[in-house]
Amino acid sequence: MAGLLHSMQALALCPTRQAAQRAQKSVVRSHTGTIQQHEILMMSSAKFGPFNAILRSTSWTTRSHELPRTKIFSFPAEGEMLVAFCDALHSRSSDLMFTLFIANKNYSSWSLRPWVLMRELHIPFEERIIPFGGISTPDAFRSFSPTGKVPCLVDADLVIWDSLAISEYLAEAVSTVWPSERVPRAWARCAAAEMHSGFLNLRNSCTMNCGLRVKIEVHSKALLSELQRVDELWNDGLSRFGGPFLAGKTFTAVDAFFAPVAFRVQTYDPPLSARAREYVNLLLGLPSMKHWYEAALRETWRDEEHEAEARKSGLWLHDLRHSALRRD
């Protein structure tokens, strides 16, 4: 039994330390016995009581009717035990599920940030893709987004827009969104905010287009300056906190904010240091990033505004999108 418990990854979030100490140490196990395939996320909720649990499926099941029913087994405390106090989990799961609205995976760097964060941290959500509307339907996102932009996170009747706000909202319930220690957490927030508000030349000169490989004929001084700053920032975090991720051993929100830069490096092959390229390869090798990339290549939607930006960036060497390969 101890081996089974140690094989689980469990995260306990309780309103107070005293509540956690008083709570019965329990583990939620599915009727099928496949406990290794699930994780539990504890959340405080005034709506449903002091503790609630969400069954998190590593196979990315997002609809409540697909979640297995559960029952509670009590064990002595051992290893990283889960503090749980819940009832009627199955009937409540649909109320506790996030919905994330995103746009085309081939183009939308802002959509990628919360998406990859939630995937890497195993935060359950339902994905809703609304393609960019272009000139014909410029208000395609207005039905769910107050700004008419993506991404948007919906939690019951609450809408959270902007990728940084989404990250902070998730951090209120999931402690692993940011590093646990004060110094790396402060650094990670600064670096993510810098990415969120800056690097305009990198965005404009190297628009995200996952399926393309583009040769930039001339790197402007402004673009080279921002690439140097990205390189400097990455090397600072990796050296200061020991890697392999920017703020330490685990993937956090700061890595999510630079995930689109990894796809830009893959597309445009800009000058970067060897250590920065190692970090890019680490991000591109993550299962969630591979999933996003493969889905981006399969998309058949094309938005002329984004295509024009990519043509302006430089000479197209390869178009690896499936529809383009079929035409060839």
N, C-alpha and C positions, 0 to 999 in steps of 0.2 A: 504493500500500500504506500509506503514511504516513497518508493521509486516512482510510483504513479503520480504522487503529489508533486514531487520535485520536477517531473516532466512538464507540469503545467506552467504557463506564464499567467500570473494573476496580478491584478492591480486593484488595490483597495483604496477607495476615497470615501472618507467619513466626515461628517460635519464637525466633529470635535474629537480630540484624542481620547477623551473619556468615553465617548460613544463607541469608539473602536475597541477600547479595552473591555467594555461591557458586552459587546456583541458576541454572539456565539460563533466560534470558528467553524465554518461550514464549507462545503464544496458542492457546487451544483453539477450534477451528472446527468447526461441524457439517458433516456430509457434504452437506447441502443448500446450503451456502454462505451461509446466512442469519445471518451472524455478528452483524449489527446487532441481531438480536432476542434476543440472549442476553448474559448477564453471568456472570462467574465469581466465586465466593466461595472464598477459600482458607482452610482450617482446619487447625490442628494437631491430630493425633489419635494417641495411643499405640496405639490399636486397629488403625489401618490404615497407620501409618508417619508420617514427619515432615510430609508434606504431603498434603492431599487437596483435591479440587476438587468443588464442587457446581455443576452447571449450573442457572442461575437463569433461568427463562423469564418475560419480561415479560407473556406472555399468561396467567400464573398456572397453568400446568400443574403439578400436584402429585403425580401418580402416576408411579412410576418407569418403568412400561412405556410411558408416553407421551413420555418424554424422548428426544430424538434421540441416536443414538450419536455419539461424537466421536473425533477424532484430533488429534495435536499437530503444529503447524507452528512452526518456529523462525525468528525474525527478529532483526535487529540491534535493540538498544535504541533506542527512539524514543518521545517523548511519555510518556504515562502507560502504560507497559507492564506487563503482568501477569507476576508471578513465579509460575511454576507448576511443580509436580513431581507428577505423578499418573499412575496407571494403573488400568485396569479401572473407569473412572468409571461406566459404565452399570450394571455389576453391583453397585456399592456405593451407588448413589444412594438406594435405598430404606432403607438403614441410616442414612443421614445426613439424612433428611428429618424435620423437626419435625412434630408433631401438636398443634394448638391446640384445646382444648375450650372452647366458649363457650355462652352461652344466647341467648335471644331477642334479636335485634338491636334490636327496638323498645324494649326495657326495659333491657338489661344494659350499664350504663356501664362496669363493671369489665372486661367482656369486650372492649369497644371499645378499651381502652388498648393492650394488646399487639397486638391485631389490626391496628389502624391503624399502629402502629409498624412491624410486620413488613411490611405492605403498602407503606408509604412508603419503606422502606429496601430493598425487594426481597429480603427474606429468605424463602426458600421454606418453605411449610408446608401441611399438609393441615388443612382446617377441619372440625371436628365440632361440629354444633349439637345441643345437648340442651335442649329447652324446659324452662322452669320448671315444676316439678311441682305447685306449690300445696299445698293441704291434703291432697289425695288421695294424692300421692306426694312427701312432703317430703324423701325421701332419694334423689331422682332422680340426683344427682351423685356419690353415694357410691362407685359402681363405678369411678370414675377419679380422684376427688379426696379426699385424706385429710381435708380440712375439710368436705367436702360442699358446697363453693362453687366458683364459676367466677371467673376463668379458670384453666385448668391447661395447662401446656406439657409435652408428653411428648417426650423425646429418647431413643430406644431404650428401655432399661429404667429410665430416670431420669424422675421426675415432679417438676416445679417448679410449686408453687402460689403464688398471690398475684402481682398484676400488677407490683409493684415488684421482687420477686425474679426474675420472668421477665425484666424489662428488664435487670437486672444480669447475669443468666446470659447473655443474648444479647450483652451488651457485652463479655464475655470473648472472644467470637469475632468480633464485628463492631465495628470501631472507631468507626463513625459513629453508634452508639446515643446517645452523649453528645458534646458539643462537644469538639473536639480540644485547645483551649487551656485552661489551668488555671483561669483566672478565670471564664469563662462556664460551664465544666463544673461548678465548685463552685456557682455560682448556680443552674444548671439542676437540680442534685441537690437543693438546698435547696427550690426551688419545687415540684418534683415530690413531695418528701416532705411538704411542707405540704399539698398537694392530697390526697395519699394518706391522711393522718391527720386532716385537719381539714375545715372547711366543712360541718359536720353539718346546720346549718339550711338551707343551700342544697340539700343532698341531700334532706332530708325535705320541705321546702316546695315544691321544684321537682323532683320525681322525674322521671327520664328517661322520656319517652314520645314518640318521634320523630314519630309521626303526628298528634299533637294540637297545637292552638293554644288556649292557655288564658289567660284573663284573671284575674290575681290581684287580688282585691277590696281586700285590705289587706296591705301589706308590713310584716311585723313589724320591730321595731328590730333584732333579732338577724339577720334575713335581710338587711336593708339594710346592716348592719355588715359582713357577709361579702361582699356584692356590692361594697362599697367596697374591701375588701381585695383581691378579685380584680382589680378595676380598677387599683388601685395597683400590684399585683404585675406585671400585664401591662405597664403603662406604664413601670415601672422597667426591665424586661428589654428592651423595645423601644427605649427611649431609650439605655440603657447599651450595648447591643450592636448597635444600628443596624437591627434587623429584617431582613426582614419577619417572621421567626419570633422566638420569645421569647429565644433565646440566639444569634441571629445570622442568617446568610443561609440556613441549611438547617434542615430539619425534624429534630428530635431527640426524645428520650424526654420531655422536659418539655412539648413541644407535644402529644404523645400523651396525657399525663396531663390536659391541659385540653381535649382534644377533646370529651368528653361535656358540658362546660360550654357549648360552642358549640351543641350540640343543645338544651340547656336554654334558652339565650338565644333560639333560634329558636322554641321552644315557648311560653315565658312572657313574652318581651319585657320583661325587667327594665331598670331605669335603669342605663345605662352611658355612659361617655364616648365621644366620636366615634372616638378612636384604638382603644379597646377593641373597638368594633363593627367597625372595619376588620379587626382581627385575627380576630374571629369569622367575618367574611365570607371571609377568606383560608382558614381551616380548612374552612368549609362548601364551598368551591369546590375542594378537593383531590379528585382522582379517587377515592381510596380512601374518602373521606367520602361522596361522592356514591353510590358503590357500596353502602356500608353503609345509607345512608338509603333508597335505592330498594328494597333487600332488606327493610328493616324495614317499609316500606309494603305489601309483598307478603305478609308473614306473615299467616297465618290463626289462629295460636295466640293465645289470650287467657288471661292469668293474673289471676284476680279480685283477688288481693292488690295487684298493681301497678295494676290499673284503679281500685281503691278509693282508692289513694294519689293518683292523678291527679284523681279526682273531688273529693277533699278539698282539693286545691290551689287550685281556683278554678272559674270558669265556663268550660265548654267552648265555644269559639267555632266550631271546625272539627275534624272527625275525617277526616283525609286518607287513612287506611288503606283499601286497596282493597276489603276486605270491607265496610267501613262505607259506602263510596261506592256499592257495588252494592245495598246494602239501601235506600239513598235513591232 
